[in-house]
Amino acid sequence: MSTLSRSRTQSAAHPFIRRLPAWVAIPAAIGVLLLVLPFVALLVRLDWAGVPAAITSPEALQAL
C-alpha cells in the first residue's frame, strides 16, 4: 500500500478527529474539576467504617 493511499484511508476512517482548541479545552477542564472535586472531597471525608451500619439502618431501609 502506498503512502498516499494509506494517508487517505486513515483520514477517511477518522475525518472528524481534531484537537480541541485551548479556548474550549480550558473552560471544559475547569467545569469537570468543579463537578469532580466536591465529589472526591465527600468520598475522602466519608466514614467508611460506618457505611454498612448507615445503609442497613431502619431509616435507610424504609427509604428504599
One Martini backbone bead per residue (centre of mass of N, CA, C, O) as a GRO file, in nm:
protein
   64
    1MET     BB    1   0.097   0.036   0.023
    2SER     BB    2   0.079   0.351  -0.012
    3THR     BB    3   0.109   0.651   0.135
    4LEU     BB    4  -0.134   0.789   0.005
    5SER     BB    5  -0.350   0.566   0.060
    6ARG     BB    6  -0.308   0.555   0.367
    7SER     BB    7  -0.382   0.852   0.434
    8ARG     BB    8  -0.668   0.833   0.318
    9THR     BB    9  -0.769   0.606   0.500
   10GLN     BB   10  -0.719   0.745   0.773
   11SER     BB   11  -0.889   1.005   0.712
   12ALA     BB   12  -1.156   0.848   0.646
   13ALA     BB   13  -1.192   0.705   0.926
   14HIS     BB   14  -1.111   1.012   1.070
   15PRO     BB   15  -1.248   1.310   0.985
   16PHE     BB   16  -1.327   1.450   1.296
   17ILE     BB   17  -1.046   1.440   1.418
   18ARG     BB   18  -0.956   1.684   1.659
   19ARG     BB   19  -0.823   1.931   1.819
   20LEU     BB   20  -0.887   2.101   2.093
   21PRO     BB   21  -0.927   2.402   2.175
   22ALA     BB   22  -0.817   2.594   2.433
   23TRP     BB   23  -1.084   2.773   2.464
   24VAL     BB   24  -1.234   2.492   2.538
   25ALA     BB   25  -1.060   2.311   2.727
   26ILE     BB   26  -1.030   2.487   2.979
   27PRO     BB   27  -1.330   2.522   3.065
   28ALA     BB   28  -1.387   2.218   3.068
   29ALA     BB   29  -1.184   2.143   3.290
   30ILE     BB   30  -1.306   2.324   3.506
   31GLY     BB   31  -1.586   2.195   3.507
   32VAL     BB   32  -1.496   1.912   3.588
   33LEU     BB   33  -1.365   1.994   3.854
   34LEU     BB   34  -1.629   2.117   3.981
   35LEU     BB   35  -1.763   1.825   3.985
   36VAL     BB   36  -1.537   1.628   4.112
   37LEU     BB   37  -1.410   1.748   4.374
   38PRO     BB   38  -1.654   1.730   4.571
   39PHE     BB   39  -1.685   1.424   4.548
   40VAL     BB   40  -1.404   1.352   4.651
   41ALA     BB   41  -1.433   1.495   4.925
   42LEU     BB   42  -1.663   1.315   5.026
   43LEU     BB   43  -1.507   1.044   5.009
   44VAL     BB   44  -1.276   1.123   5.204
   45ARG     BB   45  -1.479   1.204   5.456
   46LEU     BB   46  -1.582   0.933   5.481
   47ASP     BB   47  -1.716   0.686   5.698
   48TRP     BB   48  -1.644   0.369   5.614
   49ALA     BB   49  -1.718   0.210   5.879
   50GLY     BB   50  -2.033   0.332   5.878
   51VAL     BB   51  -2.180   0.240   5.617
   52PRO     BB   52  -2.323  -0.030   5.678
   53ALA     BB   53  -2.500   0.089   5.909
   54ALA     BB   54  -2.637   0.315   5.740
   55ILE     BB   55  -2.765   0.122   5.505
   56THR     BB   56  -2.908  -0.074   5.748
   57SER     BB   57  -3.093   0.109   5.857
   58PRO     BB   58  -3.421   0.167   5.909
   59GLU     BB   59  -3.432   0.434   5.751
   60ALA     BB   60  -3.299   0.332   5.488
   61LEU     BB   61  -3.494   0.094   5.435
   62GLN     BB   62  -3.749   0.271   5.420
   63ALA     BB   63  -3.651   0.446   5.176
   64LEU     BB   64  -3.643   0.184   4.987
   0.00000   0.00000   0.00000
